[in-house]
Amino acid sequence: MAKRDAPPRWDRKMQQRLARGEAAALGELYDRFASLVHGLAHTVLGDERAADHLTRDVFAHVWEHADTYDPKQGPLRSWVAALTHRLAVQRLRATETAALVQAGHGSTEELERKVRHASVAARADYIVQSMPVPLRAALELAYFQRRDYRQTAADLGVTEDEARRRLRLGLQLLSTAHDAGAAPGAPPGYGGAV
């Protein structure tokens, strides 16, 4: 049995392949994480074209700096998400600062509020995408399809108590997106100061 803190085998092998410069490894990484990267970028930047550009930038950065990922520090998914978040916030700050200067109005407080809002939204999106499927399915039924816990239980084929438990746990995880500290399960550096 593997140690609990041992990085997943796929992450270690992918890091080694990227460090060796295997183009096929970058393609696999892109296939696995492009929707995550684009989704987080879009959540922070609020613009499809900007998210497309940032997605390319993230994978270019991964290709050029694959050796900066340390599998012992956490999953590759979290590293890629944290990198995306950092680059997206940098881009948002640069874009908004330029817009404030050009317009001659606005404030740095406004900019920081916008960045904090985008960061919370990105953390929430990451938490939802990373939570176990049973929790995510319960939340999707309850909140997107407006099902109560009884209907959710029936749709999922579980007891009402189990549906309530899943909804409660899912909401607890989601509420951590607003915390000042790093959210459980969120990538390193994903919480707190941005």
CORPE-V968502 format. One record per residue. N is the residue number from 1. RES is the residue in one letter. PSI is psi as a letter, one per 20 degrees, with the letter a starting at -180 (* if undefined). OMEGA is omega in whole degrees, -180 to 180 (none if undefined). D_FIRST is the distance of its C-alpha to the first C-alpha in Angstrom with 1 decimal. Layout:
# CORPE-V968502
n=N res=RES psi=PSI omega=OMEGA d_first=D_FIRST
n=N res=RES psi=PSI omega=OMEGA d_first=D_FIRST
This chain:
# CORPE-V968502
n=1 res=M psi=p omega=-178 d_first=0.0
n=2 res=A psi=q omega=175 d_first=3.8
n=3 res=K psi=q omega=-180 d_first=6.7
n=4 res=R psi=h omega=-176 d_first=8.9
n=5 res=D psi=j omega=178 d_first=11.7
n=6 res=A psi=p omega=179 d_first=10.6
n=7 res=P psi=q omega=178 d_first=13.0
n=8 res=P psi=q omega=-178 d_first=12.4
n=9 res=R psi=g omega=-179 d_first=12.7
n=10 res=W psi=g omega=-179 d_first=16.0
n=11 res=D psi=g omega=180 d_first=17.4
n=12 res=R psi=g omega=-179 d_first=16.9
n=13 res=K psi=g omega=180 d_first=18.4
n=14 res=M psi=g omega=179 d_first=21.2
n=15 res=Q psi=g omega=179 d_first=22.1
n=16 res=Q psi=g omega=-179 d_first=22.5
n=17 res=R psi=g omega=178 d_first=24.5
n=18 res=L psi=g omega=-180 d_first=26.7
n=19 res=A psi=h omega=178 d_first=27.3
n=20 res=R psi=i omega=178 d_first=28.5
n=21 res=G psi=k omega=179 d_first=30.8
n=22 res=E psi=o omega=-180 d_first=29.6
n=23 res=A psi=h omega=179 d_first=31.8
n=24 res=A psi=h omega=179 d_first=29.7
n=25 res=A psi=g omega=178 d_first=26.8
n=26 res=L psi=h omega=177 d_first=29.2
n=27 res=G psi=g omega=178 d_first=30.2
n=28 res=E psi=g omega=180 d_first=26.7
n=29 res=L psi=g omega=179 d_first=26.2
n=30 res=Y psi=g omega=-180 d_first=29.6
n=31 res=D psi=h omega=-176 d_first=28.9
n=32 res=R psi=h omega=-169 d_first=25.8
n=33 res=F psi=i omega=-177 d_first=27.3
n=34 res=A psi=g omega=-179 d_first=31.1
n=35 res=S psi=h omega=176 d_first=31.7
n=36 res=L psi=g omega=-178 d_first=29.8
n=37 res=V psi=g omega=-179 d_first=31.8
n=38 res=H psi=g omega=180 d_first=35.1
n=39 res=G psi=g omega=178 d_first=34.6
n=40 res=L psi=g omega=179 d_first=34.0
n=41 res=A psi=g omega=180 d_first=36.8
n=42 res=H psi=h omega=179 d_first=39.2
n=43 res=T psi=g omega=-179 d_first=38.4
n=44 res=V psi=g omega=-172 d_first=39.3
n=45 res=L psi=h omega=178 d_first=42.2
n=46 res=G psi=k omega=-176 d_first=43.6
n=47 res=D psi=p omega=-177 d_first=44.8
n=48 res=E psi=g omega=-179 d_first=43.6
n=49 res=R psi=g omega=178 d_first=45.0
n=50 res=A psi=h omega=178 d_first=43.7
n=51 res=A psi=h omega=176 d_first=40.2
n=52 res=D psi=g omega=-180 d_first=40.5
n=53 res=H psi=g omega=-179 d_first=41.6
n=54 res=L psi=h omega=178 d_first=38.8
n=55 res=T psi=g omega=176 d_first=36.2
n=56 res=R psi=g omega=-180 d_first=37.6
n=57 res=D psi=g omega=180 d_first=37.7
n=58 res=V psi=g omega=-178 d_first=34.0
n=59 res=F psi=h omega=174 d_first=32.9
n=60 res=A psi=g omega=179 d_first=35.4
n=61 res=H psi=g omega=179 d_first=34.1
n=62 res=V psi=g omega=180 d_first=30.5
n=63 res=W psi=g omega=-176 d_first=31.8
n=64 res=E psi=h omega=-175 d_first=33.9
n=65 res=H psi=k omega=-178 d_first=31.5
n=66 res=A psi=h omega=-177 d_first=28.0
n=67 res=D psi=i omega=179 d_first=27.4
n=68 res=T psi=i omega=176 d_first=27.8
n=69 res=Y psi=p omega=177 d_first=24.5
n=70 res=D psi=o omega=-178 d_first=21.7
n=71 res=P psi=h omega=180 d_first=18.2
n=72 res=K psi=i omega=-178 d_first=17.3
n=73 res=Q psi=i omega=180 d_first=20.0
n=74 res=G psi=r omega=-178 d_first=18.6
n=75 res=P psi=q omega=177 d_first=18.4
n=76 res=L psi=h omega=179 d_first=21.0
n=77 res=R psi=g omega=-180 d_first=22.5
n=78 res=S psi=h omega=179 d_first=23.4
n=79 res=W psi=g omega=180 d_first=24.8
n=80 res=V psi=g omega=179 d_first=27.0
n=81 res=A psi=g omega=179 d_first=28.1
n=82 res=A psi=g omega=177 d_first=29.0
n=83 res=L psi=g omega=179 d_first=30.9
n=84 res=T psi=g omega=-179 d_first=32.7
n=85 res=H psi=g omega=-178 d_first=33.7
n=86 res=R psi=g omega=-179 d_first=35.0
n=87 res=L psi=h omega=179 d_first=37.0
n=88 res=A psi=g omega=179 d_first=38.3
n=89 res=V psi=g omega=176 d_first=39.5
n=90 res=Q psi=g omega=180 d_first=41.2
n=91 res=R psi=g omega=179 d_first=42.9
n=92 res=L psi=g omega=179 d_first=44.0
n=93 res=R psi=g omega=-179 d_first=45.4
n=94 res=A psi=g omega=-179 d_first=47.2
n=95 res=T psi=g omega=-178 d_first=48.6
n=96 res=E psi=h omega=178 d_first=49.7
n=97 res=T psi=g omega=178 d_first=51.2
n=98 res=A psi=g omega=180 d_first=53.2
n=99 res=A psi=h omega=179 d_first=54.4
n=100 res=L psi=g omega=180 d_first=55.4
n=101 res=V psi=g omega=-179 d_first=57.4
n=102 res=Q psi=g omega=-178 d_first=59.0
n=103 res=A psi=h omega=179 d_first=60.0
n=104 res=G psi=j omega=177 d_first=61.2
n=105 res=H psi=r omega=-175 d_first=59.8
n=106 res=G psi=r omega=-177 d_first=56.7
n=107 res=S psi=r omega=176 d_first=54.8
n=108 res=T psi=h omega=177 d_first=51.7
n=109 res=E psi=g omega=176 d_first=50.9
n=110 res=E psi=g omega=-180 d_first=51.0
n=111 res=L psi=g omega=-179 d_first=48.7
n=112 res=E psi=h omega=177 d_first=46.2
n=113 res=R psi=g omega=179 d_first=46.3
n=114 res=K psi=g omega=179 d_first=45.7
n=115 res=V psi=g omega=178 d_first=42.7
n=116 res=R psi=g omega=180 d_first=41.2
n=117 res=H psi=g omega=180 d_first=41.8
n=118 res=A psi=h omega=-180 d_first=40.2
n=119 res=S psi=g omega=178 d_first=37.2
n=120 res=V psi=g omega=179 d_first=36.7
n=121 res=A psi=g omega=180 d_first=37.0
n=122 res=A psi=g omega=178 d_first=34.5
n=123 res=R psi=g omega=180 d_first=32.0
n=124 res=A psi=g omega=179 d_first=32.7
n=125 res=D psi=g omega=179 d_first=32.2
n=126 res=Y psi=g omega=-180 d_first=28.9
n=127 res=I psi=g omega=-180 d_first=27.7
n=128 res=V psi=g omega=-179 d_first=28.9
n=129 res=Q psi=h omega=-177 d_first=27.3
n=130 res=S psi=i omega=-176 d_first=23.9
n=131 res=M psi=q omega=180 d_first=23.9
n=132 res=P psi=q omega=-176 d_first=22.1
n=133 res=V psi=g omega=180 d_first=24.4
n=134 res=P psi=h omega=179 d_first=25.5
n=135 res=L psi=g omega=-180 d_first=26.8
n=136 res=R psi=g omega=-179 d_first=28.4
n=137 res=A psi=g omega=179 d_first=30.0
n=138 res=A psi=g omega=179 d_first=31.5
n=139 res=L psi=g omega=-180 d_first=32.9
n=140 res=E psi=g omega=178 d_first=34.4
n=141 res=L psi=g omega=-176 d_first=36.1
n=142 res=A psi=h omega=-171 d_first=37.5
n=143 res=Y psi=h omega=179 d_first=38.6
n=144 res=F psi=h omega=179 d_first=39.4
n=145 res=Q psi=j omega=176 d_first=40.7
n=146 res=R psi=l omega=177 d_first=42.1
n=147 res=R psi=q omega=173 d_first=40.6
n=148 res=D psi=r omega=-175 d_first=40.7
n=149 res=Y psi=h omega=179 d_first=37.7
n=150 res=R psi=g omega=178 d_first=39.2
n=151 res=Q psi=h omega=178 d_first=39.6
n=152 res=T psi=g omega=179 d_first=36.1
n=153 res=A psi=g omega=-179 d_first=34.8
n=154 res=A psi=g omega=-179 d_first=36.9
n=155 res=D psi=h omega=-178 d_first=35.9
n=156 res=L psi=i omega=-179 d_first=32.2
n=157 res=G psi=k omega=179 d_first=32.6
n=158 res=V psi=r omega=178 d_first=31.2
n=159 res=T psi=r omega=178 d_first=33.1
n=160 res=E psi=h omega=177 d_first=35.2
n=161 res=D psi=g omega=179 d_first=33.2
n=162 res=E psi=h omega=178 d_first=30.0
n=163 res=A psi=g omega=177 d_first=32.0
n=164 res=R psi=g omega=180 d_first=33.4
n=165 res=R psi=g omega=-180 d_first=30.0
n=166 res=R psi=g omega=179 d_first=28.7
n=167 res=L psi=g omega=180 d_first=31.9
n=168 res=R psi=g omega=-179 d_first=31.8
n=169 res=L psi=g omega=178 d_first=28.3
n=170 res=G psi=g omega=179 d_first=29.1
n=171 res=L psi=h omega=177 d_first=32.3
n=172 res=Q psi=g omega=178 d_first=30.7
n=173 res=L psi=g omega=-178 d_first=28.3
n=174 res=L psi=h omega=-179 d_first=31.3
n=175 res=S psi=h omega=180 d_first=33.6
n=176 res=T psi=i omega=178 d_first=31.5
n=177 res=A psi=h omega=-179 d_first=33.0
n=178 res=H psi=i omega=-178 d_first=36.1
n=179 res=D psi=q omega=177 d_first=34.6
n=180 res=A psi=h omega=-180 d_first=35.7
n=181 res=G psi=r omega=179 d_first=32.2
n=182 res=A psi=p omega=178 d_first=29.2
n=183 res=A psi=q omega=176 d_first=28.0
n=184 res=P psi=p omega=179 d_first=24.5
n=185 res=G psi=i omega=179 d_first=22.6
n=186 res=A psi=q omega=-179 d_first=25.5
n=187 res=P psi=q omega=178 d_first=25.2
n=188 res=P psi=p omega=179 d_first=25.9
n=189 res=G psi=j omega=-175 d_first=29.6
n=190 res=Y psi=h omega=180 d_first=30.2
n=191 res=G psi=a omega=176 d_first=31.9
n=192 res=G psi=b omega=-176 d_first=34.7
n=193 res=A psi=q omega=179 d_first=37.3
n=194 res=V psi=* omega=none d_first=37.7
